[in-house]
Amino acid sequence: MRHIGAVQTVVTTDEFDREPTAAELDAIAYETPLIDAEVELLDVRIALMDRTPTELDERRLRKAVHKVLAERVALANRATAGEAA
């Protein structure tokens, strides 16, 4: 009888099968204000999908867009100032 052995190398943990590092968590925390602003903009856009926007809805949309742009500017300014994670 012939012995059947493993042809492949021993399976080790995958790169994606681990907890985030401290640097990755810091990067997420660094971008959290922008992520929150983008989620808020998405919420407004979803709410306006099935109806004609009123003046108040248009104001909410403009405010959400402005907030995303302001957070992007703030993030870029922090990155150029050397505060990047």
C-alpha angles and dihedrals in degrees: 000000000000120000114238113211134177112278095193128066121264112288112248131185114291121242089245094048096082143078119272116267123241090256091054092049090049090052091051092048089048092056098038096103090055092045091051091050092050091050090051090051090049091051091053093048092049091050090053097048098090102037142048108264117246123212090266091051091051089050091051090050093049091047092050092048090048091050092052091049092047091051091049090052091047091049092049091048092050090049094051091045089060098251093117118130 
